[in-house]
């Protein structure tokens, strides 16, 4: 890894902070300077607050000087996707609808990171309301992939992935409804973890599709991801879907779990449409595990071909309901051109939402409307159960599954104008959300033209420790993480 602060791992930096060879102020200043140097080209952030970040860093240094440092995240600059509430800071969901909204409170994950001493640095760009796979749907303009600035970083958490790859943060949080952490992590060459549904509180996350949304970490290494996950996971009374479960010390668990594992290769995930260079890189990762002594077994997830359709019924239905609250009355954009109250709703929503968000609201309203509810929504819920059962059946035979994360490497900005072409980006990731499982992207190589490739490892519910260990076994035997984009 580069000797520059902003390309080191949290583990390395935490050791330097602890050894007092580095202060949080120095580190935060380096990250701020790096952000200023590259942000004009990357555009990963929607907003930053330099005085606030430096004040947080100064507090961290003061705590440490007083012998009250709070663990590995104390003093480390971390960025949050701009759908996660930070009290007193803008919260836009990359939408014109919320362009001037300031959050009155902290999300649970925000409060937890603050408790861990992290320096919260900026709100990161994303697709509007997290709907998309390229960050091109942001009302504030696209984020550029640090490995090739003419290309997308993936999405919807593209700002989180790009900021990390570019050295503008040391870790980031994103949200993943159908792949929005894992796919941008793959396209930007970083680790991205979507936890089991219910492991991380969604309180203070702007809702897209509530039965699918999960917050999770982006990090340079698997160990860093384990550290951030440990800080944000856990039951929360403010999120009724958050699960009461013991949160292990994920970092300590990594050392205890050494395999070998039984790994499943779902044959439906290596079908037509997979970029051959990605297919070859993932095959090599599988070969690595075989050499490690793992049992490799082909498995079948027969309902895979229904994943996309099922997702776009359920996700749009929930989105249409969740986004009903943006009415121009309580908060958000309010039209100045309205003639009466009904017109105010219409005009505010017409002006505030972008094209993709409107498309989803219309689709979702349609599938929920009377007469169509049974034909679409209810049926999709039933198929969802079949999809989950496929995974659970596979997990009777194997400990984890390995697949590509994305069928294609980063594509050119503007290349995919057709919404359906973009929906296909999530073909390997959405099944995991429909089934509520944890999944992680691990960098596993580069294309000939120098674009990152990622492998996805899918684990069993609430077995993040094992999932992380499987990922780390690969990571430690390869040096992909030492490569940085030349910006
Ligand atoms: N790309 C998918 C969508 O547009 C997933 C987005 C996400 O995970 N937030 O819905």
Boltz pocket constraint, residues with backbone or C-beta under 6 A from the ligand:
constraints:
  - pocket:
      binder: B
      contacts: [[A, 129], [A, 130], [A, 131], [A, 132], [A, 133], [A, 155], [A, 156], [A, 175], [A, 176], [A, 177], [A, 178], [A, 179], [A, 180], [A, 181], [A, 208], [A, 315], [A, 422], [A, 426]]
      max_distance: 6.0
